[in-house]
Amino acid sequence: MKSMLNDYEWMELYKLQRQELERKAKMAGERAERLIAAKVNGLRREAMTLRENQVCLDCE
C-alpha cells in the first residue's frame, strides 16, 4: 500500500512539474512574440522616419 501511495504522489508531482514547464514554455513563447513584434514595430517606425527624412531632403 505504501509503495502505491508513493507512486501516486510521484505521478502527481510529475504532473505538477510538467504543467509548470508547459506554463513557462508558453510564457517564454509569448514573450518572444512580444519582443519580435516590438522589434518589427521599431523597424517600421525607423523606416517611416527615414522616408520622411528622404522626402525632406528631396524638397531642399
Secondary structure, DSSP 8 states (H G I E B T S, - for coil): -HHHHHHHHHHHHHHHHHHHHHHHHHHHHHHHHHHHHHHHHHHHHHHHHHHHHHHHHHH-
